[in-house]
Amino acid sequence: MHDLGNHFFFLFLSTVGVIRAFLYIRPVPGPTVFGVRLHHYSFGLVAVAVGLSLNSLPFFAIGLGLVADELTYLAMGGHTHEDNYSRASLAGTALVVVAVFLTRQFLVRAVI
């Protein structure tokens, strides 16, 4: 179970790192569907739901990473690319990452 927790956290942290790097290098807005702009947390919520329903740790970890990356940005009411890379947003994301690390075994048990 411990190895699964570490595997889960690696996928989660990799997702946060890759999405952060990609959007820093190439800040592209999400697609707009029926007048609603989709952000990567939207896709993350779908992946979390799929991961939970299919007992798929990779889907769950990647989805949670997408959600976690935007959580502080959304909570602080961010609107711009600069807001996403503000000290407050980066610090909040770091705290969420630490919280997921500390609870990784519990999260794995919730999926499998």
trRosetta pair geometry for C-beta under 8 A, 3 or more apart (Angstrom, degrees):
i j d omega theta_ij theta_ji phi_ij phi_ji
1 4 5.5 -53 -155 34 38 114
1 5 6.5 43 148 -23 67 101
1 105 6.5 63 145 -144 108 96
1 108 6.7 147 -169 106 83 138
1 109 7.5 21 -155 -71 125 89
2 5 5.6 -51 -155 31 35 115
2 6 6.7 30 150 -14 65 103
2 105 7.2 -23 -104 -99 54 112
3 6 5.7 -55 -150 39 36 109
3 7 6.2 39 151 -21 68 105
4 7 5.5 -52 -143 38 33 113
4 8 6.1 39 154 -22 65 105
4 57 6.7 -108 -168 -120 101 162
4 108 4.9 123 121 -160 110 145
4 112 7.1 -47 180 -1 157 151
5 8 5.7 -51 -147 35 29 114
5 9 6.4 25 155 -16 63 107
5 104 4.2 106 -168 125 95 108
5 105 4.5 -26 -94 -80 141 64
5 107 7.9 112 -127 58 81 88
5 108 5.0 -105 -85 -17 68 145
6 9 5.7 -54 -144 39 32 109
6 10 6.3 38 154 -24 65 104
6 104 7.4 83 -67 137 33 151
7 10 5.7 -52 -149 33 30 114
7 11 6.6 27 154 -15 63 104
7 57 7.1 49 106 137 111 141
8 11 6.0 -60 -154 37 29 108
8 12 6.2 28 152 -18 66 111
8 57 5.6 -94 -92 -174 95 112
8 60 7.5 -25 -140 92 107 106
8 61 4.8 -160 -157 -88 66 124
8 104 5.7 159 84 -165 118 101
8 107 6.5 173 150 98 151 112
8 108 5.1 -143 -23 -82 155 100
8 111 7.9 160 -110 27 134 146
9 12 5.4 -54 -143 40 34 115
9 13 5.9 29 160 -15 69 109
9 61 7.7 -120 -60 -138 16 120
9 100 6.8 151 -119 129 86 98
9 101 5.7 71 -136 -111 135 68
9 104 4.7 -33 -59 -114 110 146
10 13 6.1 -56 -139 42 25 105
10 14 6.0 28 159 -20 62 111
11 14 5.8 -56 -143 38 26 113
11 15 6.4 30 156 -23 61 106
11 57 7.6 126 33 139 154 87
11 58 5.8 -138 -143 -129 160 65
11 61 3.7 65 95 122 120 143
11 62 6.0 -70 161 -57 108 72
11 65 7.1 -128 131 -31 68 136
12 15 5.9 -59 -157 30 26 112
12 16 6.8 22 152 -14 63 104
12 61 4.5 -104 -57 -167 77 87
12 62 7.5 -135 -94 -72 47 28
12 64 5.7 -30 -121 86 109 108
12 65 4.5 178 -156 -68 54 100
12 68 7.3 44 -175 22 103 147
12 97 7.9 158 130 -132 109 77
12 100 5.9 -141 149 147 155 146
12 104 7.9 -145 19 -112 147 105
13 16 5.7 -52 -149 36 36 110
13 17 6.2 34 153 -17 67 109
13 65 7.2 -128 -39 -113 13 119
13 97 6.5 78 -106 -150 87 114
14 17 5.7 -58 -145 41 30 111
14 18 6.0 27 159 -18 68 109
14 65 7.4 -39 69 -124 55 163
15 18 6.0 -55 -140 38 26 106
15 19 6.2 18 164 -12 64 110
15 61 7.0 162 -10 136 135 78
15 62 4.9 157 -87 -136 143 60
15 64 7.9 114 66 74 149 61
15 65 2.8 96 83 110 128 156
15 66 6.2 -75 161 -46 127 66
15 69 7.5 -121 125 -36 88 125
16 19 6.3 -62 -144 41 24 104
16 20 6.1 25 158 -20 63 113
16 65 4.8 -124 -43 -162 73 95
16 68 6.1 -50 -87 89 118 111
16 69 4.9 175 -128 -78 77 100
16 93 7.0 154 -162 178 127 115
16 97 6.3 -120 54 -91 175 115
17 20 5.8 -58 -145 37 26 111
17 21 6.2 21 160 -15 64 110
18 21 5.9 -58 -145 39 28 108
18 22 6.1 27 158 -19 65 110
19 22 5.8 -53 -140 39 30 111
19 23 6.1 17 164 -8 65 112
19 40 5.9 159 -151 142 139 170
19 65 7.2 152 4 138 129 101
19 66 6.5 131 -60 -109 162 68
19 69 5.3 -29 87 -114 135 175
20 23 6.4 -68 -145 44 22 99
20 24 6.1 23 157 -23 62 112
20 69 6.4 -148 -58 -142 86 121
20 93 7.9 122 -86 156 129 161
21 24 5.8 -57 -145 34 27 112
21 25 6.3 18 160 -11 64 110
22 25 6.1 -65 -150 41 26 104
22 26 6.2 -43 175 47 65 95
23 26 7.0 -77 -121 73 26 57
23 27 5.5 58 -178 -104 70 63
23 28 7.4 -113 -122 29 73 66
23 81 7.6 -162 160 -137 98 98
23 84 7.2 -60 128 127 134 153
24 27 7.2 16 -120 -60 14 89
24 85 6.8 96 -107 -85 97 135
27 81 4.5 10 -151 -116 156 139
29 32 8.0 7 133 -41 118 92
29 37 6.6 -60 175 -152 108 125
30 37 5.5 112 73 174 100 83
30 38 4.4 -127 149 86 129 63
30 39 4.9 -144 -18 -92 153 35
30 40 6.8 -155 -87 -41 124 58
30 42 7.4 112 -178 27 157 126
31 37 7.6 172 97 -146 30 57
31 38 5.5 2 65 41 75 112
32 35 6.6 1 174 -127 107 13
32 36 6.6 159 -156 74 68 31
32 37 5.0 -36 -96 -91 81 63
32 38 7.3 -177 -95 5 28 76
33 36 5.8 -30 68 61 70 86
33 38 6.0 31 10 -30 108 116
38 42 4.4 -97 -158 51 88 156
38 43 7.1 79 164 -38 118 85
39 42 5.5 120 57 -7 58 97
39 70 5.8 116 141 -125 133 166
40 43 5.6 -49 -157 38 51 109
40 44 6.2 60 143 -26 70 104
40 66 4.7 -124 147 -161 96 103
40 69 6.8 -11 89 73 126 127
40 70 6.4 158 65 -31 86 131
41 44 4.9 -53 -147 37 39 122
41 45 6.4 48 153 -27 69 95
41 66 5.8 169 -101 138 39 84
41 67 4.8 82 -142 -116 87 54
41 69 7.3 -153 -73 64 86 81
41 70 4.1 -104 -46 56 119 135
41 71 7.3 136 -109 -61 136 58
41 74 6.9 -33 3 -39 166 140
42 45 6.0 -47 -154 26 30 110
42 46 7.1 27 148 -13 59 103
43 46 5.7 -53 -156 36 38 113
43 47 6.3 37 148 -18 68 106
43 63 7.6 -134 126 -122 63 77
43 66 5.9 -79 83 164 87 162
44 47 5.5 -55 -145 39 34 111
44 48 6.2 38 154 -22 67 102
44 62 7.6 -142 -122 128 77 63
44 63 4.5 129 -165 -166 60 60
44 64 6.8 143 -175 -61 110 11
44 65 7.0 -143 -125 70 122 51
44 66 2.8 -163 -75 86 115 110
44 67 3.9 -167 125 -43 139 74
44 68 7.9 -152 -172 6 156 60
44 69 7.9 178 -62 30 155 97
44 70 7.8 180 17 26 145 113
45 48 5.7 -49 -146 33 31 113
45 49 6.5 31 154 -17 63 105
45 63 6.9 157 -48 -174 8 111
45 67 6.2 99 -62 -85 66 117
46 49 5.8 -56 -151 37 31 111
46 50 6.3 29 152 -17 66 107
46 63 7.0 -142 73 -124 48 122
47 50 5.6 -53 -143 39 33 111
47 51 6.0 37 155 -23 65 107
47 59 5.0 -153 -174 -176 82 79
47 60 7.3 180 140 -88 83 22
47 62 5.6 -82 163 92 151 93
47 63 2.8 -169 94 -79 101 107
47 66 6.6 90 36 26 135 134
48 51 5.6 -54 -146 37 28 114
48 52 6.3 25 157 -16 63 106
48 59 7.6 176 -86 138 19 84
48 60 5.9 65 -131 -134 56 61
48 63 3.8 -161 -47 125 64 136
48 64 5.8 97 -94 -61 108 69
48 67 6.5 4 -38 -21 136 139
49 52 6.0 -56 -147 38 28 108
49 53 6.2 18 159 -12 64 111
49 63 7.6 -154 12 -167 55 163
50 53 6.0 -62 -142 43 28 104
50 54 5.8 -2 168 8 67 116
50 56 6.7 -23 129 45 82 129
50 59 4.9 -94 98 170 101 146
50 63 7.3 158 44 -55 92 147
51 54 6.5 -70 -133 52 20 90
51 55 7.8 15 171 -159 54 5
51 56 4.6 -107 -130 73 62 84
51 57 6.9 83 -162 -104 111 9
51 58 7.4 -152 -114 77 111 42
51 59 3.4 -170 -77 96 89 95
51 60 2.9 175 148 -57 149 71
51 61 7.4 166 -132 2 156 51
51 62 7.9 166 -64 43 136 81
51 63 5.7 -146 -5 18 130 133
51 111 6.2 -38 151 -132 99 120
52 55 7.6 17 -170 -76 25 40
52 60 6.3 101 -51 -96 63 112
52 110 7.5 -37 -118 138 98 94
52 111 6.3 -104 -104 -116 56 73
54 59 6.7 55 59 33 119 151
55 111 5.9 126 -148 163 57 70
55 112 5.7 91 -169 -111 103 48
56 59 4.0 49 102 18 120 113
56 60 6.3 160 91 -15 64 88
56 111 7.3 -85 65 -177 28 119
57 60 5.6 -60 -144 41 31 112
57 61 6.0 30 161 -20 69 109
57 108 6.7 16 -121 -133 119 80
57 111 5.3 120 -90 118 68 149
57 112 6.5 -8 -60 -53 107 105
58 61 5.8 -56 -140 38 29 109
58 62 6.1 22 165 -12 66 109
59 62 6.2 -61 -144 42 25 105
59 63 5.9 24 159 -17 63 115
60 63 5.9 -60 -143 41 24 111
60 64 6.1 22 160 -17 63 110
60 107 7.6 170 145 163 127 101
60 111 4.8 -105 -7 -105 169 139
61 64 5.9 -56 -143 38 25 108
61 65 6.4 30 154 -22 61 107
62 65 5.6 -53 -151 33 31 116
62 66 6.6 32 152 -19 64 102
63 66 5.8 -54 -152 33 33 110
63 67 6.5 28 153 -14 66 106
64 67 5.6 -54 -146 40 35 111
64 68 5.8 36 156 -22 69 110
64 100 6.9 140 145 -125 128 137
64 107 7.5 33 -89 -167 171 142
65 68 5.7 -53 -137 38 27 111
65 69 6.4 35 160 -28 61 104
66 69 6.0 -51 -151 25 26 114
66 70 7.4 -2 160 4 58 106
67 70 6.7 -82 -162 47 30 91
67 71 6.2 51 149 -59 70 98
68 71 5.4 -31 -144 -8 35 123
68 93 6.9 105 148 -145 82 77
68 96 4.7 173 -160 137 99 133
68 97 6.7 114 156 -71 138 63
68 100 6.4 -31 -102 -40 155 142
69 73 7.9 1 135 5 59 123
69 93 6.2 28 -136 -133 44 124
70 73 4.9 -67 -157 50 60 119
70 74 5.5 60 146 -25 89 105
70 84 7.8 -39 -117 -126 73 106
71 74 6.1 -62 -151 37 24 107
71 75 6.2 21 156 -18 64 111
71 92 7.0 -142 95 142 88 113
71 93 7.2 139 51 -98 91 67
71 96 5.5 120 58 -89 141 158
72 75 5.4 -55 -141 39 34 113
72 76 6.1 19 163 -8 68 109
72 88 7.0 -167 163 137 121 75
72 89 5.0 153 108 -141 115 56
72 91 7.6 173 -158 75 164 59
72 92 2.7 128 -114 105 145 138
72 93 5.3 -109 16 -48 130 66
72 95 7.8 104 -72 47 131 104
72 96 6.8 -139 -36 -21 102 126
73 76 6.4 -65 -146 43 21 99
73 78 4.1 -62 -170 32 77 144
73 83 6.3 107 -145 125 90 98
73 84 5.0 8 -111 -110 136 71
73 89 5.0 43 -79 -135 75 121
73 92 7.9 -177 -33 76 49 134
73 93 7.9 22 -27 -59 88 108
74 77 7.6 35 180 -74 33 27
74 78 6.9 -67 -66 33 26 94
75 92 7.0 -157 55 -170 128 155
76 83 7.2 -169 98 -177 116 109
76 86 7.9 -114 106 64 158 136
76 88 5.8 112 -98 123 161 129
76 89 6.4 -114 33 -78 143 82
76 92 7.2 -161 -28 -17 120 160
78 83 3.3 163 -146 134 100 132
78 84 5.8 119 162 -64 153 60
78 86 7.6 -161 -107 13 120 122
78 89 6.3 41 -69 -86 147 132
79 83 5.9 92 39 -1 49 154
80 83 4.7 112 55 -3 71 99
80 84 7.4 -130 102 -4 48 84
81 84 5.7 -53 -159 30 37 115
81 85 6.9 8 153 4 67 108
82 85 6.2 -73 -150 51 34 93
82 86 6.5 62 148 -58 67 87
83 86 5.5 -25 -151 -14 36 119
83 89 6.3 108 153 -43 60 143
84 89 5.6 -155 -161 148 27 164
85 89 6.6 -53 -54 73 6 129
85 90 6.5 33 -158 -52 46 109
86 89 4.7 91 55 10 82 102
86 90 6.9 -156 88 -3 40 88
87 90 5.9 -60 -144 43 29 107
87 91 5.9 28 159 -19 67 111
88 91 5.9 -56 -142 39 26 109
88 92 6.2 26 157 -19 62 109
89 92 5.8 -55 -146 37 28 111
89 93 6.3 28 155 -18 63 107
90 93 5.7 -53 -146 37 31 111
90 94 6.4 35 153 -21 63 105
91 94 5.6 -52 -149 35 32 114
91 95 6.5 33 151 -19 64 103
92 95 5.6 -53 -150 34 33 112
92 96 6.5 34 151 -18 65 103
93 96 5.6 -51 -149 35 35 112
93 97 6.4 38 151 -21 65 103
94 97 5.6 -52 -149 34 32 114
94 98 6.5 33 152 -18 64 104
95 98 5.6 -52 -149 36 33 112
95 99 6.3 36 151 -21 65 105
96 99 5.5 -52 -148 36 33 114
96 100 6.4 33 153 -18 65 103
97 100 5.8 -54 -149 36 31 109
97 101 6.4 35 151 -22 64 104
98 101 5.5 -52 -149 34 33 115
98 102 6.4 29 155 -17 66 107
99 102 5.9 -57 -147 38 30 109
99 103 6.2 1 161 5 65 114
100 103 6.2 -72 -140 54 28 93
100 104 6.3 62 154 -73 65 80
100 107 6.9 5 -154 -24 77 158
101 104 5.8 -17 -152 -32 29 115
103 106 4.7 -52 -174 45 81 118
103 107 5.6 86 125 -28 90 100
104 107 5.6 -56 -143 38 32 112
104 108 6.3 36 158 -22 66 104
105 108 5.8 -50 -148 33 31 112
105 109 6.6 31 153 -17 63 105
106 109 5.8 -57 -152 36 31 110
106 110 6.6 35 150 -25 64 103
107 110 5.5 -51 -153 28 35 116
107 111 6.9 25 153 -15 64 105
108 111 6.0 -64 -157 36 35 106
108 112 6.2 -9 165 14 73 110
109 112 6.8 -70 -127 54 28 82
